Amino acid sequence: MTKDWRDDLSLKLEDFIDTFVVKGAKVTDVYDAIQNELDRLRVAYDRNPDPADDQSDEAVEEPSNDWPASQA
């Protein structure tokens, strides 16, 4: 991996944080909230790295079209 994506990430994080600071939040509060959310996401990822793999093998049942208005 190159450093380019990290530079882009840094700029986007600064912009993201600024959106909340402009709305009146303290920078340290925003940092804390982001860290808490990152911790929560890391735990979720550790439990299930790819939730898309959890799809059921059961067929999805489509709703029936036998209600009166569907016959029009």
N, C-alpha and C positions, 0 to 999 in steps of 0.2 A: 504494500500500500504506500501511496505517496502522502506527503504532508499536505497536499492541496486540499483534501477533504477536511482535514482538521482546521485549516485556516478558514474555510467556508463555514464550518461548524461554529468556530469562535465568533465570527462576524454575525451569524444568525442568532446565536445565544445572546450576544450583546444587544442586538435589535429587539429580541424577544423580551429581555429583561427591561429594556427601556420602555416598552409599551406599558408595563405595569407601574413603573416608576412615574411616568407621565400622568398616570391615573391616580397617583397619590400614595402608592405603596413604598415602603422603605426598601432599599436595595437588599439589606440583610434579611428582611422577611421574605423577599422573593427568592434569594439564594436558599434559605431554609426550606421553603415550599418546594422548590425544584429538587433539592436533595432528598426530601421525604418522598417525592413522587418517583425519583430515580431508584431509591431503595425499594419501594413497592414494586416497581416494574422489574427490578432485578430478581426479587423473590418469585414473582410470577413467571419470569423467564426460566429460572432454575427449576421450577416445578413442571413447566411445560414449554420447552424451547420453541415448538412449532404447533400452535393450536390448530392450524389448518389441517394437520394430520389426524385430528380427532373426529373427522367427519364420520357420521354413521354409515353403515353399509345398507341400512334399511331404505327402501324406496320412499320418496316423498309422496304423500298422498295429496292429490289435487282436490280442491273443493268441487262438490258436485254442481252441475248446472241444471238440476231438475226442479229448481224453485220456479214458481209461476211467472215471474217477470222475465226469466231467461228464455221463455218460449216466444217472446214477441218478435 
